[in-house]
């Protein structure tokens, strides 16, 4: 396939999206989950019968999980300030992404997700709004919120709420990056504690990725990170001056790049074994000639969406042994859609109070194990989204970690967790199939 053909193929999903979104007018809907066999049933599901469970919950608030769908409901919350690689496009323009995420939550994880796009850019207003939503949801997924406020928003909500609050651009991306790196290193025969890593882009994704990688055995002094102003090191006074907003980024400055290598992306890549890029979209941000300066058998994760920092075929031509992107239409999709449905499934199934780094790490190792069991190749370091059995296994790993860390309200065995996850996810997928077969969801050409 020629380069022009590859570019045409890469542009096709966007063209199809413009055709099919108006056809369906959205991607998710609300359907009953209780039996309505006669209109008399509404006396049970609504007034007067519904008063009885209301009084029961008033007496014991924990019964809300037994009498309602709270235990399987989450909110996907955004202010639209950093949607995909599109930037600050506003809450309405962010809604298609939130609906898409809700679809993935349901189809892959059996989780009922509601899109909530807020018309505010004020972090305190967003924090207060999410706090007020707590009675209605079992967990919160923060999405597409610009830095630096995304860090304070997440930290504040995790400290003040009694349900899991997760920022997928931070924790989800870091989890899948760790899983991908574990397997990529196995393919090229290198160890995580002995490789040099270049982190390109130091927004929410790579700040969290650095934290998980550090906890998993990388040598911080073998890392060179780079933001839009250049490489990070303890001499970056501009980052130090913004310490209240960028505390985690300043930590990267202090712990990495001990030789204070200056410059920009090409300087960070030179001699590195691994490039992990979560930066600005555009296929010329990383140039092929810079890949050629990396170490033997380099690993390149170019994960900007919707367009990677370098086209994968260009990276391979320049010598990259393994290339991953965030897109499903290229091999080695390194996308948080591989982890958030499973992690939330596990967190909800044990009523976890939060989603810890330990839970995320457990899910990353399980995701990596799923791919390894199927056979690792240069073009297959992670499972594909259509391998549905991966999600229940991640759910079990996250749930067991929550129990071990004392974060779970419920205690279940490994088998119970797996059976529950398989049933819930299977029901969601079967319901979609039945709606298609009956024509209630029209098929498209």
N, C-alpha and C positions, 0 to 999 in steps of 0.2 A: 504494500500500500504506500502510495507517494505521500510526501509531507502535506500537499494540498488536500489529499483525500483524508488524511488524519485530522487536519484542522476542520474540514467540513464535518467529519464525524463528531468532533468535539463540540461543534456549534449546534448540532442537531437537537440535543435535549432542550435547549432554550427555545428553539423554534416550536417544538412539540408542546412545550409548556404553555406558550402563548395561544396555541390552538385548543388545548384540552382543558385549561382552567375555566374558560368561559362555558365550555360544554357542560361541565359538572357544577359550575358555580360553587366551588368549594370542595374540600376533600373529606370532611368529617360531618357527622350528624348525630343527633341524640335519638336513641331507640329504647323502648321499655326492656327491662330485664325481669319483670315480674309477670305472672300469668294474668291476662285479662280475658276471661272466658265468658263473662256476662257483665252488663253494666252494674249489676249488684255488687261486683267486686270492688267498685270504687268506694263503697261504704267501708271497706277494709283499708284500701290504699290511701284514701283521703278521709274526709270527715264522714261519720263521727269516729270511726275506728282508729284513725291515726293519732288521736289524742292520747291513747294508751302508751304507745312507744315514746311519745313526747314527754309524758310524765315520768316514764322509766328513766329516760336520759337525764331529765332534770335531777332525779334522785342520785344517779350514778353516771356522770358524764362519759365514762369509758364505754358505756353501752352504745354510744353513738356509732362505734365500729360494728356492733352487732345488728343494729336496726337500720342503718343507712349504708350508702355506697362510699362513705368517707374513706374507708380503708383501701379503696382501689381508685380513688380520684386524686388527681394532681392538677395544679395550675401551672401553665407555661407563661411566664411573665416577662415582658420586655417593654422598654421605652423606645425601641426602634432607633437607637443611637449608633449601633454598630452591627448592621444586618449583613450576614455573610461577609463578602468583601466589598459591599456596596456603600458602607459608611452610614452616616446619619440620614436615613431616608424617611424617618417618621413611623409612627405606630401603624397607620393604615397600610403603608407599603410593606411593613414587616409581617402583616397578617398571613400572607401566603406561606411564609417560612414556618410560622407558628402552627398553622394548620397541617403543614407537611410533617412537622415534628409530632403533632398529636396523632396523625395517621400511623407513623412509625411506632409510637408508644403502644397503640392499640394492636396493630397487626403483629408486631414482633414480641411485645411484652404483655399483651392483654391488659394494659393499663389505660384507664379512662382519663384522658387529658383534655383540659379546657384552655383555649388560647385567650390570654388576657393582655391586650396591648394598651398601655397607659399613655395618655397625653400629658406627660410631664417629663422634664429632664432633670428635675431636682431630686437628688438622691434621698434626701430626708422624706420627701413626699412618697417616693417609691417604697422606701423602707416601711413607713407607717401603713401604706396601703396593703402591702403583703402581710404585715402583722395582723391587720384587721381581717384578712382572709382565712386565718388559721382554723377557725371552727369548721369550715366547709371542706377542707382538703386534708389528705393524708400526707402530702409532700408538696414541695414547690420546686419547679425547675426554672431558674433564671436563665435568660437567653438574650444574646445580642445586645449587651449593655456595654457602653464604651468605658475604657479605662481613663483615669484611675478610679473613678467612682465605683466601678464594678467590684473592686477589692473590698472597699469599706462596706458596701451594700451586703456582700456575701458574709463577711466577718460579723457584722452587726446582727444580721438575721439568724445566723447559726448560733450566736450567743444568746439570743432573746426568744427564740421559738422552740417549741417542744415537738416539732415534726421536722423531718429532713428538709434542708434547703441546699440545693445543689446548683452550681453555676456550670453549665455544660461546657461553655467555652474554656473554662479553667479545668475543672476536675475531669470531665468526660474526655476532653482532648488529651490531657496528660495520661489518662488511663490507657487509651488506645495507642498512644505513642510508645509507652513503656512496653506493651504487649508486642507491638511491631518490632521494636528494637531487640527485644529478647530473642525473637526468632530470626531476625536478619543477621544478628551476630552468630547464631548457630550455623547459618548457611555459609557465611564467609569464614568461619573458624576463628572468631575472635572472642575475647572475654570482656564483659561489661566494665570491669575494673581496670582494664588495660588499654582502653581506646581514647583517642582524642575526639572531642565532640564540638561542633560549631552549632550554636543556637542562633538562627537567623530570625529576627523579629522578637522583641521582648514585651509583647502584650500579654493579655490574660493567659493565652494558651501556653506559651513557652515559659512564663514565670512558674506556672503550676507544673509543667513538664519537668523543669529543673528540680523542683522540690521532690517529685516522685522518683526521678532518676537518682538523685542524691541519696534518698532513703534506700534505693535498691542496689547501691554499690558502685556508682560511678565515682571517679576521683574528681572532686570539684576543681582541682588545680589543672586538670586536663581539659577543661572547658573554656572556650572563648565564646562569649555571647556578643551579639551585635544588634543595636537598634538603629533607627533611621539617622541618628547622629554619629554612629560609629561604634567601635568595640567598647565593651564595658570593662572597667577596672577601677581600682580604688581612687584613681585620679579624676574620676568623672564628678567634678564638683556640681555640675548641673543636676545630677540625680540626687546627690547628697542634700542639696538645697530644698528638694521636694520630698524629703524623707517622710513627712506625715502621709503623703499620698502614695509613695513608691517604696515603702519599707522593704518589701520582698525583692524588688529590683535592686535596691541598694545592697541587700545581702548578697545578691549575685555579684555585684561589683567587688565586694570585700572578699568573697570566697574563691572566685575564679580568676583566670588570666594573671597569674602571679608575676609574669614578666612584663605586664602592661603593654602587650602588643597593641599598637595603635592601628589606625586606618579604618577600613570598612569591610564589607562582605568578602572581597577576595583575600584580605589578610586573615580573616577568621577561618576561611576554608583551607588555606594553605597548610598541607600536612595533616589535615584532620581525617579521621577514619569515617566519621559520621557527620552528615548535615541534617539538622532537623529545622525546617523552615515553616513557621506559621507567621507569615508576613503579609505584605500587600499583594493583591492579585496582579498577575501580569507575567507573561512568559519570557520576559527579558530581564527580570530582576536578578536572577542568577544566570550568569553567562557560561556557555559550555567550556570556554577556556579556563574558567576558575575551577571547574570540576576536575580538569586534567592535572591541577596542582595538588589534589588531595592524595592521601596515602593509598597504598595498594588495596584493591577491591573495595572502593568506597561505597558507602550506603547513603542514599539521598532521599530524604523525605521532603517533598515539595508540596505542601498541604494547603496553600491558600485556596480559597473558594471565591467565585466559581472557576477561576483560572489559576493553575499552579504557577509558582515562581519561575519554573522552567518546564517546557514540555518534556514528558518522560522519554520520548524517543531521542530528543537532543541530549538529555543527560546520559542515556545509555551509549549513544554514539561517542560521547566524551569520555567514556570509561567507567561510568557508574556500574557496579556489579548488581546492586539492588536499587530499584526506584519505586517509591510509593507516592501516591497523591491522595487527596481527599475525595476524589470522584469515583463513582461507581462504574463509569464506562471505561476505565483503565484498569489493568491488573494492579493488585496490591492496594485496594482501597483502605486508606488509613483515616477512618472517619468515626466520629464519636457515636454514630448510629449503631456501631458494633457493640457498644457498651451500655449506653444509658437505659435502653429498655430492660436489660437483664439486671442491672444494678438496682433500678427502681423496683422491679418485680421482687427482688430479694428483700429490699428494705421494707416494702409494704407488707410482705408476707410475715415478717416478724415484728411489725410495728416499730421499726427502729426510730430512735430519737434524733439521729443525724446520720449522715453518710460520711464516714471517716476516711482518711487516706489509707488506713489498713484495709477497709472494705474495698476500696478502689484497687489497691495493689493485689488483693486476693482475686478480684475479677480479672485483672490484667493477666495474671499467671494462668488462670483457667482458660481465658481466651487464647493465649499463646499455646497452651497444651492441646486445645481442640485442633488447631492448625497443625501442630507437630504430629499428632496421632494420624492425621490424614495424609501426612507426607509433605515436608517442606521443600520448596523449590524457589528459585530466584524470583519467579513471578507469582509465588503463593506463600507469603509469610503470615497471612492472617486468613481466617475463614471469610467466606462471602456472606452478604446479608441474607441470601436465600437458604443458608444452612440453619434452619430454625432451631435445631436441637442445641445450638450454642447458647441461646438465651437462657433456657432453664439451668444449664450448668453454671453460667455466670451468676444467676439468681441464687443458687445454692451456695456458691463460694462467698458472695457478699453477705448473705444471711448468716452463714456460719461464723464469719468474721465478726459480724455485729454481736452475735451471742457471746463469742469469746471475749470481746472487748466490753461486755456489760452494757451494750447500747440497745438491746432488744427488749421489748415488753413481753414478747412471746418466746417460748422455747420449743423448737421442733427438731426432729431428727433429720439427718441428711435425706433419707428416703421420703419422709413426709414433705420436706421442702421441694424435692424434685417432683414428686407426684402432684403437689398443688400447682407448681409452676406449669407443668406440662398440661394439666387440665385447663387452667385459665387461658394459657396461650392457644391451646388447641381449640377451645370454644370460640375465641375471637376470630381465628382464621376460618373455622368452619362456618361461622355466621356470615362472614364476607362472601364465602363461596356460595352459600345458599341464596343470599341476596342477588348475586350475579346470575346464578342459574335460574332464578325466578323472574329475572328481568327487572327487579326493583332497583338495582343499580345497572343502568344501561351499559353495555359493552361499547367501546369505541373502536374505530377502525385504525 
